[in-house]
Amino acid sequence: MKNITITLPEDVARWLRVKAAQDDRSVSKWLCELLERTRRQEDDYDIAMRRYLARKPRKIDWPEGRRPSREELYDRPGLR
């Protein structure tokens, strides 16, 4: 483990102490878990993005061999 020092505005520090206490954790443990969770989410996103971008493009088979017009694409009841 590595110790670091951070500077927070007093109101943020107070909020943080309350949040950590509500979760029955120290401020250090609460921040550590928050940062680990954030890192995992970013890692998961990067993995998913690389997996998606590695896929080969596929041809779209349009119904009746023609692409819909812009008006047809946006002519939906939810968009009116």
Backbone as numpy.savetxt, mean C-alpha at the origin, in Angstrom:
# Nx Ny Nz CAx CAy CAz Cx Cy Cz
20.08 -5.67 17.47 19.25 -4.49 17.47 20.12 -3.25 17.47
19.61 -2.22 16.83 20.32 -0.95 16.73 19.47 0.13 17.37
20.04 0.91 18.25 19.33 2.02 18.86 19.46 3.26 17.99
18.35 3.98 17.86 18.37 5.26 17.15 17.63 6.29 18.00
17.90 7.54 17.73 17.24 8.63 18.43 16.44 9.42 17.42
15.19 9.72 17.76 14.37 10.54 16.87 13.85 11.75 17.66
13.57 12.81 16.95 13.02 14.01 17.56 11.60 14.18 17.04
10.66 14.31 17.98 9.25 14.46 17.63 8.68 15.70 18.30
7.68 16.31 17.67 6.97 17.38 18.37 6.29 16.80 19.61
6.12 17.62 20.62 5.57 17.14 21.89 4.22 16.47 21.74
3.34 17.04 20.92 2.01 16.44 20.75 2.07 15.07 20.08
2.99 14.90 19.14 3.16 13.61 18.47 3.74 12.59 19.45
4.70 13.01 20.24 5.29 12.10 21.24 4.23 11.66 22.25
3.37 12.57 22.67 2.30 12.24 23.61 1.34 11.23 22.98
0.95 11.50 21.74 0.06 10.58 21.02 0.69 9.20 20.92
1.98 9.16 20.58 2.69 7.89 20.42 2.74 7.11 21.73
3.01 7.79 22.83 3.04 7.11 24.13 1.67 6.52 24.48
0.61 7.26 24.17 -0.74 6.77 24.44 -1.05 5.55 23.57
-0.74 5.63 22.27 -1.00 4.50 21.36 -0.25 3.26 21.82
1.01 3.42 22.17 1.81 2.27 22.61 1.23 1.69 23.89
0.83 2.54 24.82 0.25 2.07 26.08 -1.06 1.33 25.84
-1.88 1.82 24.92 -3.14 1.16 24.60 -2.90 -0.25 24.06
-1.81 -0.44 23.34 -1.46 -1.75 22.79 -0.60 -2.56 23.75
-0.39 -2.02 24.97 0.42 -2.69 25.99 1.84 -2.98 25.48
2.43 -1.97 24.83 3.78 -2.10 24.28 4.58 -0.85 24.66
5.87 -0.99 24.59 6.72 0.18 24.75 6.67 0.99 23.46
7.06 2.25 23.55 7.11 3.08 22.35 8.07 2.46 21.34
9.19 1.98 21.80 10.18 1.37 20.93 9.60 0.16 20.20
8.93 -0.73 20.93 8.35 -1.93 20.34 7.23 -1.55 19.37
6.40 -0.58 19.74 5.30 -0.15 18.89 5.83 0.38 17.56
6.84 1.25 17.62 7.44 1.79 16.39 8.11 0.71 15.56
8.79 -0.21 16.23 9.46 -1.31 15.53 8.45 -2.13 14.73
7.33 -2.48 15.36 6.31 -3.27 14.68 5.68 -2.49 13.53
5.46 -1.21 13.73 4.91 -0.37 12.67 5.85 -0.34 11.46
7.12 -0.13 11.71 8.10 -0.05 10.62 8.28 -1.40 9.93
8.28 -2.49 10.70 8.38 -3.82 10.09 7.18 -4.10 9.19
5.99 -3.75 9.65 4.77 -3.96 8.88 4.81 -3.14 7.58
5.26 -1.90 7.68 5.38 -1.04 6.50 6.38 -1.62 5.51
7.50 -2.10 6.02 8.51 -2.69 5.14 7.97 -3.93 4.43
7.25 -4.79 5.15 6.67 -5.99 4.54 5.68 -5.62 3.44
4.86 -4.60 3.70 3.88 -4.18 2.69 4.59 -3.68 1.43
5.64 -2.91 1.61 6.38 -2.41 0.45 7.06 -3.56 -0.29
7.62 -4.50 0.45 8.26 -5.67 -0.18 7.24 -6.48 -0.96
6.07 -6.71 -0.37 5.01 -7.46 -1.05 4.57 -6.74 -2.32
4.45 -5.41 -2.25 4.06 -4.64 -3.43 5.12 -4.76 -4.52
6.39 -4.63 -4.15 7.47 -4.73 -5.14 7.48 -6.10 -5.81
7.28 -7.14 -5.03 7.25 -8.50 -5.58 6.09 -8.65 -6.56
4.91 -8.18 -6.15 3.74 -8.29 -7.03 3.94 -7.48 -8.31
4.52 -6.28 -8.20 4.75 -5.46 -9.38 5.73 -6.13 -10.33
6.82 -6.68 -9.80 7.80 -7.37 -10.67 7.17 -8.58 -11.34
6.35 -9.32 -10.59 5.68 -10.50 -11.15 4.74 -10.08 -12.28
3.99 -9.00 -12.06 3.07 -8.53 -13.09 3.83 -8.04 -14.33
4.87 -7.26 -14.11 5.61 -6.71 -15.25 6.40 -7.77 -16.00
6.67 -8.90 -15.38 7.40 -9.98 -16.04 6.50 -10.79 -16.97
5.20 -10.62 -16.83 4.28 -11.37 -17.69 4.37 -10.86 -19.12
4.21 -11.77 -20.05 4.22 -11.38 -21.45 2.87 -10.76 -21.81
2.89 -9.76 -22.68 1.62 -9.17 -23.10 0.78 -10.23 -23.83
-0.52 -10.11 -23.71 -1.39 -11.04 -24.42 -2.33 -10.25 -25.31
-2.70 -10.87 -26.38 -3.59 -10.22 -27.33 -5.01 -10.29 -26.81
-5.72 -9.20 -26.95 -7.12 -9.16 -26.54 -7.98 -9.57 -27.72
-8.82 -10.56 -27.49 -9.76 -10.98 -28.53 -11.04 -10.16 -28.37
-11.19 -9.17 -29.24 -12.36 -8.30 -29.17 -13.57 -9.02 -29.74
-14.73 -8.82 -29.14 -15.95 -9.44 -29.67 -16.20 -8.98 -31.10
-16.49 -9.89 -31.94 -16.77 -9.61 -33.35 -15.59 -8.94 -34.05
-14.42 -9.05 -33.48 -13.22 -8.54 -34.11 -13.08 -7.03 -34.16
-13.90 -6.29 -33.43 -13.77 -4.82 -33.46 -13.66 -4.28 -32.04
-12.87 -3.24 -31.92 -12.69 -2.58 -30.62 -13.87 -1.68 -30.33
-14.25 -1.56 -29.07 -15.35 -0.64 -28.74 -14.89 0.81 -28.89
-15.83 1.67 -29.22 -15.51 3.09 -29.32 -15.41 3.68 -27.92
-14.88 4.87 -27.83 -14.78 5.55 -26.55 -16.17 5.71 -25.92
-17.13 6.08 -26.74 -18.49 6.28 -26.24 -19.05 4.98 -25.67
-18.78 3.87 -26.33 -19.27 2.58 -25.85 -18.60 2.19 -24.51
-17.33 2.49 -24.42 -16.60 2.15 -23.19 -17.14 2.91 -21.99
-17.48 4.18 -22.20 -17.88 5.02 -21.09 -19.39 5.18 -20.96
-20.15 4.47 -21.78 -21.60 4.54 -21.71 -22.09 3.47 -20.73
-21.87 3.74 -19.44 -22.30 2.82 -18.39 -23.12 3.60 -17.38
-24.16 2.99 -16.86 -25.05 3.69 -15.93 -24.30 4.28 -14.72
-23.30 3.60 -14.20 -22.59 4.09 -13.04 -21.75 5.33 -13.30
-21.50 5.64 -14.58 -20.65 6.79 -14.90 -21.47 8.00 -15.36
-22.75 7.89 -15.36 -23.59 9.01 -15.83 -23.88 9.97 -14.71
